[in-house]
């Protein structure tokens, strides 16, 4: 059972903030901790943690919002598929308003394309079952939390012989970008707050390389304010002790080896492939593509004309995703790019760094437009 | 997007379960979490149970939290 009460309680949070501040006083310099999960981005902004923490601790958001890291050419392809008369595109709602080179899926839908928002990949399977004469394409965007749900649906489609369900592979792995961010060195990262629900699937042991190989402090944490503060306190302690390791502070659901059933399903259908990330470029083995045996499920094999990818001029989403700049440094932020009229991907989803800053952190940052 | 919610499993039939939270019931697939038993809390993401919640481990994390709060620090 979750101890949600204590982990969201105001008195507890205030006391934790004081403990973290006391620990931080012993730091010799400012430290930068990065979270790489959109749900953390949102949680940190929504409870105002940045303003509660002492200036010695800087919390940065990394490439943790799957919608935000999805490159524009993926959206262009999805839009082109939606324009085919015998295709129904099914997507998580977050992706609908992300600008593509020519518009967005939302605008495609307004033009009459059949684009449907689903809550689960299973809904796409039901739609495929109900429309046997249509090709149903599920936009399979997401990290390792979501990827097994896509694999599970493929398994169901295979066993039930539902031939008209396809996916547009867009799944991503967390390990390669973590390595890339450390190797890149553009931002010095003193510790990672690791994504709780990705960790449920891949397991705490999957991050061993962070402590052992890269010597970067790390903590797997849940999503209540106290969970995150507990993680920050742990990272400060690791920095002070100069003993980087992976602390599992979400062990109620994160096991050392993760979820074996989910891992097996992923491995049956998908394999690591090089893929492009907005901001980070192409990273080897960071994506999950369909294995050759399942080519008949691969919507990227459907021939469509895709335009030359075009990013909005002046947009700094790429640098925001790497933590190189914070949203107010972008000339579009809160001026022409707002949650109502997003120009960049990070302003769309409530988990996007720019959207989270816009809604919760503008006043505290003193950089409001 | 990686949002997941702990819910109580109140019924199951093979791979299909019913999970409840605050009076709201949802159908969940147990394909990724076949070991889940009725009565257990499961973490639900996009229509799938992805883990059972281990109460003993939850208490351990709470103990770490309490230990940190009890830390004796000079004023």
Interface residues (C-beta under 8 A of the other chain):
Chain A: X1 X2 X3 X6 X7 X12 X15 X16 X19 X22 X37 X38 X39 X65 X66 X67 X92 X94 X119 X120 X121 X122 X123 X141 X142 X143 X145 X146 X148 X149 X152 X155 X156 X195 X196 X197 X198 X200 X201 X222 X226 X230 X233 X249 X250 X251 X252 X253 X254 X255 X259 X261 X262 X265 X349 X351
Chain B: X1 X2 X3 X4 X6 X29 X31 X32 X33 X34 X41 X43 X45 X46 X47 X48 X50 X51 X52 X53 X54 X55 X57 X58 X59 X60 X61 X62 X64 X65 X68 X69 X71 X73
